[in-house]
């Protein structure tokens, strides 16, 4: 009963659910175990208020570096301040060859977002500047709101941290254009997040991957899936002690497996 009441309290804070709308689904833990990772998953049905969660404590209480999920906010701030003039604004490649080939060329914002190009967004952050960046972190109440160290790496160096429930709340507000940015700028970011536009569903998300202070790898996918023009918001957070873990493959596999189990992407309804 205590677990249910705690879940209800969390759900009411963010989504105005009732007790009957909360499902703690421990069976979803199988997907994490199969892939030898720890983590949490939550999904919110905006129409019914149904809230499904695995590993409530991690979802509600644990803080992690946002890694490249921060590109959502970095994009919005860049657009709002004019440091990104549009999603077609190109930043020239600096000539430094990096392990991800897609980063080693001139990129515009839309492209950089979709290949999660860290150098592009580091340059955007430098152009925004620390004071302006701090203003927007405070305005959004984004995670711990801390900028320690260079302005081009605070979302990667474990000084800025955020809870999974806050990540889910952020994308929900973005979807409904409820963030304190111009409507048009929020639409630009949502357009960049749309990765799968199928007849049966639309899947929009941003990934992230980074390393905790203890060396563990952390992965994220946060976004929403639409079926029949109805949104369901989700956050996936996972962690591995294996430094060689294939985090990009594992996080997407877990997300797709969970969504399939919950009967998404099947053309039903």
WOFEN-V499133 format. One record per pair of residues at least 24 apart in sequence whose C-alpha atoms are under 6 Angstrom apart, sorted by the first residue. I is the first residue (numbers start at 0). J is the second residue. Records with the same first field share a line. If there is no record, write none. Layout:
BEGIN
I->J + J
END
This chain:
BEGIN
16->48
20->49 + 50
21->50
22->51
23->51 + 52 + 53
24->52 + 53
25->53
30->253
36->238 + 239
37->237 + 238
38->236 + 237 + 238
39->236
40->234 + 235
41->233 + 234
42->232 + 233
43->231 + 232
44->231
58->163 + 164
59->164
61->162
62->160 + 161 + 162
63->160 + 161
64->157 + 159 + 160
66->154 + 155 + 207 + 208 + 209
67->207
68->205 + 206 + 207
109->191
121->151
124->151
125->151
167->234
170->222
199->266
200->225 + 226
201->225
215->239 + 240
END
